Amino acid sequence: MRISDFWRLMDDEFGAGYSRVLSSSLVLAGVGGRTADDALSAGYSPRDVWLALCDVQDVPAERRLGRDIKPSDGGRGAY
């Protein structure tokens, strides 16, 4: 997982504003008692940080991969 994927998942699940509050203030046992921001800075993988955050926030398994977005048909419409 890339850091951009981490932030997309955070924003989708918690909203753009609240995701920044969580990342800077919520201490996560799964990454050594660090906040998400500190864990990412310390070199933890974005995936590990995301999963630790999901555990603490009780994000259901079906939402841990992000929301389903239907692919665009390129403006062609259905035939």
PyMOL Python script that loads the backbone (N, CA, C, O; Angstrom):
from pymol import cmd

cmd.read_pdbstr("""\
ATOM      1  N   MET A   1       0.845  -1.180   0.000  1.00  0.00           N
ATOM      2  CA  MET A   1       0.000   0.000   0.000  1.00  0.00           C
ATOM      3  C   MET A   1       0.889   1.241   0.000  1.00  0.00           C
ATOM      4  O   MET A   1       1.869   1.326   0.741  1.00  0.00           O
ATOM      5  N   ARG A   2       0.528   2.185  -0.836  1.00  0.00           N
ATOM      6  CA  ARG A   2       1.250   3.460  -0.870  1.00  0.00           C
ATOM      7  C   ARG A   2       0.646   4.418   0.157  1.00  0.00           C
ATOM      8  O   ARG A   2      -0.479   4.229   0.620  1.00  0.00           O
ATOM      9  N   ILE A   3       1.408   5.437   0.498  1.00  0.00           N
ATOM     10  CA  ILE A   3       0.927   6.434   1.453  1.00  0.00           C
ATOM     11  C   ILE A   3      -0.317   7.148   0.908  1.00  0.00           C
ATOM     12  O   ILE A   3      -1.202   7.519   1.679  1.00  0.00           O
ATOM     13  N   SER A   4      -0.388   7.338  -0.399  1.00  0.00           N
ATOM     14  CA  SER A   4      -1.572   7.972  -0.991  1.00  0.00           C
ATOM     15  C   SER A   4      -2.810   7.092  -0.802  1.00  0.00           C
ATOM     16  O   SER A   4      -3.908   7.605  -0.590  1.00  0.00           O
ATOM     17  N   ASP A   5      -2.635   5.772  -0.879  1.00  0.00           N
ATOM     18  CA  ASP A   5      -3.750   4.853  -0.625  1.00  0.00           C
ATOM     19  C   ASP A   5      -4.198   4.940   0.833  1.00  0.00           C
ATOM     20  O   ASP A   5      -5.392   4.914   1.132  1.00  0.00           O
ATOM     21  N   PHE A   6      -3.219   5.043   1.735  1.00  0.00           N
ATOM     22  CA  PHE A   6      -3.531   5.189   3.150  1.00  0.00           C
ATOM     23  C   PHE A   6      -4.428   6.403   3.375  1.00  0.00           C
ATOM     24  O   PHE A   6      -5.454   6.301   4.046  1.00  0.00           O
ATOM     25  N   TRP A   7      -4.046   7.545   2.818  1.00  0.00           N
ATOM     26  CA  TRP A   7      -4.830   8.766   3.028  1.00  0.00           C
ATOM     27  C   TRP A   7      -6.181   8.707   2.336  1.00  0.00           C
ATOM     28  O   TRP A   7      -7.154   9.267   2.840  1.00  0.00           O
ATOM     29  N   ARG A   8      -6.260   8.045   1.201  1.00  0.00           N
ATOM     30  CA  ARG A   8      -7.565   7.876   0.537  1.00  0.00           C
ATOM     31  C   ARG A   8      -8.494   7.049   1.412  1.00  0.00           C
ATOM     32  O   ARG A   8      -9.661   7.398   1.587  1.00  0.00           O
ATOM     33  N   LEU A   9      -7.975   5.945   1.966  1.00  0.00           N
ATOM     34  CA  LEU A   9      -8.783   5.111   2.854  1.00  0.00           C
ATOM     35  C   LEU A   9      -9.203   5.878   4.101  1.00  0.00           C
ATOM     36  O   LEU A   9     -10.350   5.790   4.538  1.00  0.00           O
ATOM     37  N   MET A  10      -8.268   6.627   4.669  1.00  0.00           N
ATOM     38  CA  MET A  10      -8.579   7.423   5.864  1.00  0.00           C
ATOM     39  C   MET A  10      -9.693   8.431   5.566  1.00  0.00           C
ATOM     40  O   MET A  10     -10.663   8.535   6.318  1.00  0.00           O
ATOM     41  N   ASP A  11      -9.546   9.167   4.470  1.00  0.00           N
ATOM     42  CA  ASP A  11     -10.536  10.190   4.121  1.00  0.00           C
ATOM     43  C   ASP A  11     -11.888   9.570   3.794  1.00  0.00           C
ATOM     44  O   ASP A  11     -12.927  10.114   4.170  1.00  0.00           O
ATOM     45  N   ASP A  12     -11.886   8.439   3.098  1.00  0.00           N
ATOM     46  CA  ASP A  12     -13.141   7.767   2.759  1.00  0.00           C
ATOM     47  C   ASP A  12     -13.856   7.273   4.009  1.00  0.00           C
ATOM     48  O   ASP A  12     -15.078   7.381   4.113  1.00  0.00           O
ATOM     49  N   GLU A  13     -13.111   6.743   4.942  1.00  0.00           N
ATOM     50  CA  GLU A  13     -13.719   6.145   6.144  1.00  0.00           C
ATOM     51  C   GLU A  13     -14.100   7.189   7.187  1.00  0.00           C
ATOM     52  O   GLU A  13     -15.165   7.089   7.796  1.00  0.00           O
ATOM     53  N   PHE A  14     -13.255   8.180   7.400  1.00  0.00           N
ATOM     54  CA  PHE A  14     -13.444   9.093   8.522  1.00  0.00           C
ATOM     55  C   PHE A  14     -13.720  10.546   8.118  1.00  0.00           C
ATOM     56  O   PHE A  14     -14.063  11.366   8.969  1.00  0.00           O
ATOM     57  N   GLY A  15     -13.576  10.866   6.850  1.00  0.00           N
ATOM     58  CA  GLY A  15     -13.721  12.249   6.402  1.00  0.00           C
ATOM     59  C   GLY A  15     -12.367  12.938   6.421  1.00  0.00           C
ATOM     60  O   GLY A  15     -11.497  12.595   7.221  1.00  0.00           O
ATOM     61  N   ALA A  16     -12.196  13.902   5.544  1.00  0.00           N
ATOM     62  CA  ALA A  16     -10.894  14.553   5.366  1.00  0.00           C
ATOM     63  C   ALA A  16     -10.407  15.249   6.638  1.00  0.00           C
ATOM     64  O   ALA A  16      -9.227  15.160   6.975  1.00  0.00           O
ATOM     65  N   GLY A  17     -11.288  15.926   7.331  1.00  0.00           N
ATOM     66  CA  GLY A  17     -10.867  16.643   8.540  1.00  0.00           C
ATOM     67  C   GLY A  17     -10.586  15.719   9.704  1.00  0.00           C
ATOM     68  O   GLY A  17      -9.540  15.826  10.343  1.00  0.00           O
ATOM     69  N   TYR A  18     -11.512  14.806   9.990  1.00  0.00           N
ATOM     70  CA  TYR A  18     -11.363  13.925  11.143  1.00  0.00           C
ATOM     71  C   TYR A  18     -10.211  12.937  10.958  1.00  0.00           C
ATOM     72  O   TYR A  18      -9.575  12.543  11.935  1.00  0.00           O
ATOM     73  N   SER A  19      -9.937  12.535   9.721  1.00  0.00           N
ATOM     74  CA  SER A  19      -8.840  11.595   9.496  1.00  0.00           C
ATOM     75  C   SER A  19      -7.510  12.194   9.946  1.00  0.00           C
ATOM     76  O   SER A  19      -6.640  11.475  10.439  1.00  0.00           O
ATOM     77  N   ARG A  20      -7.349  13.512   9.777  1.00  0.00           N
ATOM     78  CA  ARG A  20      -6.107  14.179  10.211  1.00  0.00           C
ATOM     79  C   ARG A  20      -6.029  14.258  11.733  1.00  0.00           C
ATOM     80  O   ARG A  20      -4.948  14.149  12.311  1.00  0.00           O
ATOM     81  N   VAL A  21      -7.181  14.448  12.378  1.00  0.00           N
ATOM     82  CA  VAL A  21      -7.219  14.457  13.844  1.00  0.00           C
ATOM     83  C   VAL A  21      -6.841  13.075  14.377  1.00  0.00           C
ATOM     84  O   VAL A  21      -6.027  12.957  15.292  1.00  0.00           O
ATOM     85  N   LEU A  22      -7.438  12.032  13.798  1.00  0.00           N
ATOM     86  CA  LEU A  22      -7.120  10.668  14.238  1.00  0.00           C
ATOM     87  C   LEU A  22      -5.649  10.345  14.038  1.00  0.00           C
ATOM     88  O   LEU A  22      -5.006   9.786  14.927  1.00  0.00           O
ATOM     89  N   SER A  23      -5.123  10.688  12.891  1.00  0.00           N
ATOM     90  CA  SER A  23      -3.744  10.318  12.575  1.00  0.00           C
ATOM     91  C   SER A  23      -2.735  11.000  13.490  1.00  0.00           C
ATOM     92  O   SER A  23      -1.643  10.479  13.716  1.00  0.00           O
ATOM     93  N   SER A  24      -3.099  12.152  14.010  1.00  0.00           N
ATOM     94  CA  SER A  24      -2.154  12.891  14.848  1.00  0.00           C
ATOM     95  C   SER A  24      -2.370  12.713  16.340  1.00  0.00           C
ATOM     96  O   SER A  24      -1.509  13.093  17.133  1.00  0.00           O
ATOM     97  N   SER A  25      -3.508  12.139  16.743  1.00  0.00           N
ATOM     98  CA  SER A  25      -3.782  12.077  18.174  1.00  0.00           C
ATOM     99  C   SER A  25      -4.106  10.698  18.734  1.00  0.00           C
ATOM    100  O   SER A  25      -3.902  10.465  19.925  1.00  0.00           O
ATOM    101  N   LEU A  26      -4.604   9.777  17.914  1.00  0.00           N
ATOM    102  CA  LEU A  26      -4.997   8.463  18.405  1.00  0.00           C
ATOM    103  C   LEU A  26      -3.775   7.553  18.511  1.00  0.00           C
ATOM    104  O   LEU A  26      -3.088   7.312  17.519  1.00  0.00           O
ATOM    105  N   VAL A  27      -3.509   7.052  19.711  1.00  0.00           N
ATOM    106  CA  VAL A  27      -2.369   6.163  19.943  1.00  0.00           C
ATOM    107  C   VAL A  27      -2.782   4.735  19.595  1.00  0.00           C
ATOM    108  O   VAL A  27      -3.821   4.247  20.041  1.00  0.00           O
ATOM    109  N   LEU A  28      -1.955   4.081  18.797  1.00  0.00           N
ATOM    110  CA  LEU A  28      -2.254   2.750  18.263  1.00  0.00           C
ATOM    111  C   LEU A  28      -1.291   1.716  18.844  1.00  0.00           C
ATOM    112  O   LEU A  28      -0.087   1.775  18.596  1.00  0.00           O
ATOM    113  N   ALA A  29      -1.819   0.779  19.611  1.00  0.00           N
ATOM    114  CA  ALA A  29      -0.986  -0.269  20.197  1.00  0.00           C
ATOM    115  C   ALA A  29      -0.330  -1.126  19.112  1.00  0.00           C
ATOM    116  O   ALA A  29       0.790  -1.605  19.289  1.00  0.00           O
ATOM    117  N   GLY A  30      -1.024  -1.316  18.001  1.00  0.00           N
ATOM    118  CA  GLY A  30      -0.525  -2.180  16.935  1.00  0.00           C
ATOM    119  C   GLY A  30       0.724  -1.685  16.234  1.00  0.00           C
ATOM    120  O   GLY A  30       1.345  -2.426  15.471  1.00  0.00           O
ATOM    121  N   VAL A  31       1.097  -0.444  16.484  1.00  0.00           N
ATOM    122  CA  VAL A  31       2.319   0.105  15.892  1.00  0.00           C
ATOM    123  C   VAL A  31       3.212   0.693  16.986  1.00  0.00           C
ATOM    124  O   VAL A  31       3.813   1.755  16.822  1.00  0.00           O
ATOM    125  N   GLY A  32       3.277  -0.015  18.082  1.00  0.00           N
ATOM    126  CA  GLY A  32       4.208   0.348  19.148  1.00  0.00           C
ATOM    127  C   GLY A  32       3.794   1.531  20.001  1.00  0.00           C
ATOM    128  O   GLY A  32       4.648   2.241  20.532  1.00  0.00           O
ATOM    129  N   GLY A  33       2.485   1.755  20.141  1.00  0.00           N
ATOM    130  CA  GLY A  33       2.018   2.851  20.974  1.00  0.00           C
ATOM    131  C   GLY A  33       2.291   4.223  20.383  1.00  0.00           C
ATOM    132  O   GLY A  33       2.527   5.191  21.105  1.00  0.00           O
ATOM    133  N   ARG A  34       2.257   4.290  19.069  1.00  0.00           N
ATOM    134  CA  ARG A  34       2.483   5.552  18.350  1.00  0.00           C
ATOM    135  C   ARG A  34       1.184   6.022  17.719  1.00  0.00           C
ATOM    136  O   ARG A  34       0.241   5.248  17.558  1.00  0.00           O
ATOM    137  N   THR A  35       1.147   7.291  17.366  1.00  0.00           N
ATOM    138  CA  THR A  35       0.050   7.773  16.521  1.00  0.00           C
ATOM    139  C   THR A  35       0.341   7.300  15.093  1.00  0.00           C
ATOM    140  O   THR A  35       1.451   6.866  14.787  1.00  0.00           O
ATOM    141  N   ALA A  36      -0.654   7.390  14.242  1.00  0.00           N
ATOM    142  CA  ALA A  36      -0.453   7.009  12.838  1.00  0.00           C
ATOM    143  C   ALA A  36       0.636   7.867  12.203  1.00  0.00           C
ATOM    144  O   ALA A  36       1.492   7.354  11.481  1.00  0.00           O
ATOM    145  N   ASP A  37       0.607   9.170  12.472  1.00  0.00           N
ATOM    146  CA  ASP A  37       1.631  10.063  11.910  1.00  0.00           C
ATOM    147  C   ASP A  37       3.026   9.649  12.366  1.00  0.00           C
ATOM    148  O   ASP A  37       3.956   9.581  11.563  1.00  0.00           O
ATOM    149  N   ASP A  38       3.164   9.370  13.669  1.00  0.00           N
ATOM    150  CA  ASP A  38       4.469   8.973  14.207  1.00  0.00           C
ATOM    151  C   ASP A  38       4.916   7.625  13.650  1.00  0.00           C
ATOM    152  O   ASP A  38       6.093   7.432  13.345  1.00  0.00           O
ATOM    153  N   ALA A  39       3.973   6.696  13.520  1.00  0.00           N
ATOM    154  CA  ALA A  39       4.308   5.372  12.996  1.00  0.00           C
ATOM    155  C   ALA A  39       4.779   5.461  11.545  1.00  0.00           C
ATOM    156  O   ALA A  39       5.753   4.809  11.167  1.00  0.00           O
ATOM    157  N   LEU A  40       4.100   6.258  10.741  1.00  0.00           N
ATOM    158  CA  LEU A  40       4.520   6.423   9.347  1.00  0.00           C
ATOM    159  C   LEU A  40       5.899   7.071   9.276  1.00  0.00           C
ATOM    160  O   LEU A  40       6.735   6.680   8.462  1.00  0.00           O
ATOM    161  N   SER A  41       6.126   8.055  10.127  1.00  0.00           N
ATOM    162  CA  SER A  41       7.443   8.718  10.163  1.00  0.00           C
ATOM    163  C   SER A  41       8.539   7.775  10.634  1.00  0.00           C
ATOM    164  O   SER A  41       9.695   7.906  10.232  1.00  0.00           O
ATOM    165  N   ALA A  42       8.172   6.823  11.490  1.00  0.00           N
ATOM    166  CA  ALA A  42       9.143   5.865  12.024  1.00  0.00           C
ATOM    167  C   ALA A  42       9.418   4.715  11.057  1.00  0.00           C
ATOM    168  O   ALA A  42      10.269   3.867  11.329  1.00  0.00           O
ATOM    169  N   GLY A  43       8.702   4.682   9.927  1.00  0.00           N
ATOM    170  CA  GLY A  43       8.975   3.666   8.922  1.00  0.00           C
ATOM    171  C   GLY A  43       8.011   2.496   8.884  1.00  0.00           C
ATOM    172  O   GLY A  43       8.214   1.562   8.108  1.00  0.00           O
ATOM    173  N   TYR A  44       6.961   2.521   9.705  1.00  0.00           N
ATOM    174  CA  TYR A  44       5.948   1.464   9.601  1.00  0.00           C
ATOM    175  C   TYR A  44       5.269   1.570   8.246  1.00  0.00           C
ATOM    176  O   TYR A  44       5.123   2.663   7.698  1.00  0.00           O
ATOM    177  N   SER A  45       4.855   0.432   7.709  1.00  0.00           N
ATOM    178  CA  SER A  45       4.191   0.452   6.405  1.00  0.00           C
ATOM    179  C   SER A  45       2.806   1.079   6.548  1.00  0.00           C
ATOM    180  O   SER A  45       2.140   0.896   7.567  1.00  0.00           O
ATOM    181  N   PRO A  46       2.374   1.817   5.525  1.00  0.00           N
ATOM    182  CA  PRO A  46       1.028   2.390   5.567  1.00  0.00           C
ATOM    183  C   PRO A  46      -0.049   1.334   5.808  1.00  0.00           C
ATOM    184  O   PRO A  46      -1.043   1.603   6.481  1.00  0.00           O
ATOM    185  N   ARG A  47       0.145   0.141   5.265  1.00  0.00           N
ATOM    186  CA  ARG A  47      -0.827  -0.944   5.460  1.00  0.00           C
ATOM    187  C   ARG A  47      -0.926  -1.329   6.931  1.00  0.00           C
ATOM    188  O   ARG A  47      -2.029  -1.475   7.458  1.00  0.00           O
ATOM    189  N   ASP A  48       0.214  -1.496   7.601  1.00  0.00           N
ATOM    190  CA  ASP A  48       0.204  -1.858   9.015  1.00  0.00           C
ATOM    191  C   ASP A  48      -0.449  -0.771   9.863  1.00  0.00           C
ATOM    192  O   ASP A  48      -1.187  -1.062  10.804  1.00  0.00           O
ATOM    193  N   VAL A  49      -0.173   0.466   9.523  1.00  0.00           N
ATOM    194  CA  VAL A  49      -0.768   1.588  10.259  1.00  0.00           C
ATOM    195  C   VAL A  49      -2.278   1.614  10.030  1.00  0.00           C
ATOM    196  O   VAL A  49      -3.049   1.795  10.972  1.00  0.00           O
ATOM    197  N   TRP A  50      -2.697   1.433   8.780  1.00  0.00           N
ATOM    198  CA  TRP A  50      -4.124   1.420   8.464  1.00  0.00           C
ATOM    199  C   TRP A  50      -4.840   0.306   9.230  1.00  0.00           C
ATOM    200  O   TRP A  50      -5.896   0.536   9.818  1.00  0.00           O
ATOM    201  N   LEU A  51      -4.272  -0.889   9.223  1.00  0.00           N
ATOM    202  CA  LEU A  51      -4.918  -2.001   9.914  1.00  0.00           C
ATOM    203  C   LEU A  51      -4.960  -1.789  11.421  1.00  0.00           C
ATOM    204  O   LEU A  51      -5.944  -2.153  12.065  1.00  0.00           O
ATOM    205  N   ALA A  52      -3.912  -1.209  11.993  1.00  0.00           N
ATOM    206  CA  ALA A  52      -3.913  -0.894  13.421  1.00  0.00           C
ATOM    207  C   ALA A  52      -5.010   0.123  13.740  1.00  0.00           C
ATOM    208  O   ALA A  52      -5.690   0.013  14.760  1.00  0.00           O
ATOM    209  N   LEU A  53      -5.170   1.092  12.880  1.00  0.00           N
ATOM    210  CA  LEU A  53      -6.205   2.098  13.073  1.00  0.00           C
ATOM    211  C   LEU A  53      -7.593   1.482  12.938  1.00  0.00           C
ATOM    212  O   LEU A  53      -8.501   1.807  13.704  1.00  0.00           O
ATOM    213  N   CYS A  54      -7.751   0.597  11.967  1.00  0.00           N
ATOM    214  CA  CYS A  54      -9.032  -0.093  11.786  1.00  0.00           C
ATOM    215  C   CYS A  54      -9.398  -0.901  13.024  1.00  0.00           C
ATOM    216  O   CYS A  54     -10.558  -0.919  13.434  1.00  0.00           O
ATOM    217  N   ASP A  55      -8.416  -1.567  13.619  1.00  0.00           N
ATOM    218  CA  ASP A  55      -8.665  -2.359  14.821  1.00  0.00           C
ATOM    219  C   ASP A  55      -9.175  -1.484  15.961  1.00  0.00           C
ATOM    220  O   ASP A  55     -10.158  -1.826  16.620  1.00  0.00           O
ATOM    221  N   VAL A  56      -8.518  -0.373  16.188  1.00  0.00           N
ATOM    222  CA  VAL A  56      -8.882   0.515  17.293  1.00  0.00           C
ATOM    223  C   VAL A  56     -10.245   1.170  17.050  1.00  0.00           C
ATOM    224  O   VAL A  56     -11.023   1.357  17.985  1.00  0.00           O
ATOM    225  N   GLN A  57     -10.527   1.513  15.808  1.00  0.00           N
ATOM    226  CA  GLN A  57     -11.764   2.220  15.475  1.00  0.00           C
ATOM    227  C   GLN A  57     -12.913   1.274  15.099  1.00  0.00           C
ATOM    228  O   GLN A  57     -13.994   1.731  14.725  1.00  0.00           O
ATOM    229  N   ASP A  58     -12.683  -0.029  15.195  1.00  0.00           N
ATOM    230  CA  ASP A  58     -13.706  -1.032  14.869  1.00  0.00           C
ATOM    231  C   ASP A  58     -14.271  -0.880  13.460  1.00  0.00           C
ATOM    232  O   ASP A  58     -15.479  -0.983  13.247  1.00  0.00           O
ATOM    233  N   VAL A  59     -13.374  -0.633  12.500  1.00  0.00           N
ATOM    234  CA  VAL A  59     -13.799  -0.582  11.097  1.00  0.00           C
ATOM    235  C   VAL A  59     -14.094  -2.015  10.664  1.00  0.00           C
ATOM    236  O   VAL A  59     -13.229  -2.883  10.780  1.00  0.00           O
ATOM    237  N   PRO A  60     -15.316  -2.278  10.161  1.00  0.00           N
ATOM    238  CA  PRO A  60     -15.666  -3.631   9.749  1.00  0.00           C
ATOM    239  C   PRO A  60     -14.763  -4.149   8.630  1.00  0.00           C
ATOM    240  O   PRO A  60     -14.269  -3.375   7.809  1.00  0.00           O
ATOM    241  N   ALA A  61     -14.559  -5.438   8.609  1.00  0.00           N
ATOM    242  CA  ALA A  61     -13.672  -6.066   7.616  1.00  0.00           C
ATOM    243  C   ALA A  61     -14.073  -5.695   6.191  1.00  0.00           C
ATOM    244  O   ALA A  61     -13.207  -5.514   5.335  1.00  0.00           O
ATOM    245  N   GLU A  62     -15.367  -5.581   5.929  1.00  0.00           N
ATOM    246  CA  GLU A  62     -15.812  -5.292   4.559  1.00  0.00           C
ATOM    247  C   GLU A  62     -15.477  -3.872   4.108  1.00  0.00           C
ATOM    248  O   GLU A  62     -15.580  -3.568   2.920  1.00  0.00           O
ATOM    249  N   ARG A  63     -15.078  -2.996   5.036  1.00  0.00           N
ATOM    250  CA  ARG A  63     -14.704  -1.638   4.651  1.00  0.00           C
ATOM    251  C   ARG A  63     -13.207  -1.384   4.744  1.00  0.00           C
ATOM    252  O   ARG A  63     -12.761  -0.271   4.467  1.00  0.00           O
ATOM    253  N   ARG A  64     -12.439  -2.361   5.115  1.00  0.00           N
ATOM    254  CA  ARG A  64     -11.004  -2.146   5.290  1.00  0.00           C
ATOM    255  C   ARG A  64     -10.247  -2.014   3.976  1.00  0.00           C
ATOM    256  O   ARG A  64      -9.115  -1.530   3.963  1.00  0.00           O
ATOM    257  N   LEU A  65     -10.843  -2.429   2.890  1.00  0.00           N
ATOM    258  CA  LEU A  65     -10.214  -2.266   1.584  1.00  0.00           C
ATOM    259  C   LEU A  65     -10.695  -1.009   0.879  1.00  0.00           C
ATOM    260  O   LEU A  65     -10.283  -0.734  -0.248  1.00  0.00           O
ATOM    261  N   GLY A  66     -11.553  -0.255   1.522  1.00  0.00           N
ATOM    262  CA  GLY A  66     -12.092   0.960   0.925  1.00  0.00           C
ATOM    263  C   GLY A  66     -13.450   0.714   0.316  1.00  0.00           C
ATOM    264  O   GLY A  66     -13.924  -0.419   0.231  1.00  0.00           O
ATOM    265  N   ARG A  67     -14.062   1.796  -0.102  1.00  0.00           N
ATOM    266  CA  ARG A  67     -15.392   1.673  -0.675  1.00  0.00           C
ATOM    267  C   ARG A  67     -15.283   1.276  -2.141  1.00  0.00           C
ATOM    268  O   ARG A  67     -14.296   1.580  -2.810  1.00  0.00           O
ATOM    269  N   ASP A  68     -16.298   0.602  -2.621  1.00  0.00           N
ATOM    270  CA  ASP A  68     -16.350   0.204  -4.028  1.00  0.00           C
ATOM    271  C   ASP A  68     -16.730   1.405  -4.873  1.00  0.00           C
ATOM    272  O   ASP A  68     -17.731   2.075  -4.619  1.00  0.00           O
ATOM    273  N   ILE A  69     -15.925   1.660  -5.868  1.00  0.00           N
ATOM    274  CA  ILE A  69     -16.206   2.733  -6.816  1.00  0.00           C
ATOM    275  C   ILE A  69     -16.362   2.098  -8.182  1.00  0.00           C
ATOM    276  O   ILE A  69     -15.450   1.434  -8.676  1.00  0.00           O
ATOM    277  N   LYS A  70     -17.520   2.302  -8.792  1.00  0.00           N
ATOM    278  CA  LYS A  70     -17.765   1.702 -10.095  1.00  0.00           C
ATOM    279  C   LYS A  70     -16.881   2.379 -11.133  1.00  0.00           C
ATOM    280  O   LYS A  70     -16.749   3.603 -11.129  1.00  0.00           O
ATOM    281  N   PRO A  71     -16.275   1.594 -12.022  1.00  0.00           N
ATOM    282  CA  PRO A  71     -15.438   2.197 -13.056  1.00  0.00           C
ATOM    283  C   PRO A  71     -16.272   3.031 -14.020  1.00  0.00           C
ATOM    284  O   PRO A  71     -17.435   2.733 -14.289  1.00  0.00           O
ATOM    285  N   SER A  72     -15.659   4.056 -14.516  1.00  0.00           N
ATOM    286  CA  SER A  72     -16.312   4.921 -15.488  1.00  0.00           C
ATOM    287  C   SER A  72     -16.431   4.192 -16.818  1.00  0.00           C
ATOM    288  O   SER A  72     -15.571   3.386 -17.174  1.00  0.00           O
ATOM    289  N   ASP A  73     -17.500   4.480 -17.548  1.00  0.00           N
ATOM    290  CA  ASP A  73     -17.641   3.868 -18.883  1.00  0.00           C
ATOM    291  C   ASP A  73     -17.038   4.785 -19.961  1.00  0.00           C
ATOM    292  O   ASP A  73     -17.252   4.577 -21.155  1.00  0.00           O
ATOM    293  N   GLY A  74     -16.294   5.788 -19.525  1.00  0.00           N
ATOM    294  CA  GLY A  74     -15.648   6.689 -20.464  1.00  0.00           C
ATOM    295  C   GLY A  74     -16.611   7.638 -21.158  1.00  0.00           C
ATOM    296  O   GLY A  74     -16.281   8.204 -22.200  1.00  0.00           O
ATOM    297  N   GLY A  75     -17.796   7.818 -20.592  1.00  0.00           N
ATOM    298  CA  GLY A  75     -18.770   8.731 -21.171  1.00  0.00           C
ATOM    299  C   GLY A  75     -19.535   8.142 -22.339  1.00  0.00           C
ATOM    300  O   GLY A  75     -20.265   8.859 -23.023  1.00  0.00           O
ATOM    301  N   ARG A  76     -19.381   6.849 -22.580  1.00  0.00           N
ATOM    302  CA  ARG A  76     -20.038   6.207 -23.722  1.00  0.00           C
ATOM    303  C   ARG A  76     -21.475   5.814 -23.420  1.00  0.00           C
ATOM    304  O   ARG A  76     -22.283   5.652 -24.335  1.00  0.00           O
ATOM    305  N   GLY A  77     -21.796   5.661 -22.145  1.00  0.00           N
ATOM    306  CA  GLY A  77     -23.148   5.203 -21.792  1.00  0.00           C
ATOM    307  C   GLY A  77     -23.270   3.708 -21.986  1.00  0.00           C
ATOM    308  O   GLY A  77     -22.405   3.083 -22.599  1.00  0.00           O
ATOM    309  N   ALA A  78     -24.314   3.148 -21.480  1.00  0.00           N
ATOM    310  CA  ALA A  78     -24.531   1.692 -21.609  1.00  0.00           C
ATOM    311  C   ALA A  78     -25.138   1.379 -22.965  1.00  0.00           C
ATOM    312  O   ALA A  78     -26.024   2.087 -23.443  1.00  0.00           O
ATOM    313  N   TYR A  79     -24.657   0.327 -23.566  1.00  0.00           N
ATOM    314  CA  TYR A  79     -25.195  -0.105 -24.862  1.00  0.00           C
ATOM    315  C   TYR A  79     -25.901  -1.402 -24.728  1.00  0.00           C
ATOM    316  O   TYR A  79     -26.421  -1.927 -25.713  1.00  0.00           O
TER     317      TYR A  79
END
""", "prot")
cmd.dss("prot")
cmd.show_as("cartoon", "prot")
cmd.util.cbc("prot")
cmd.orient("prot")
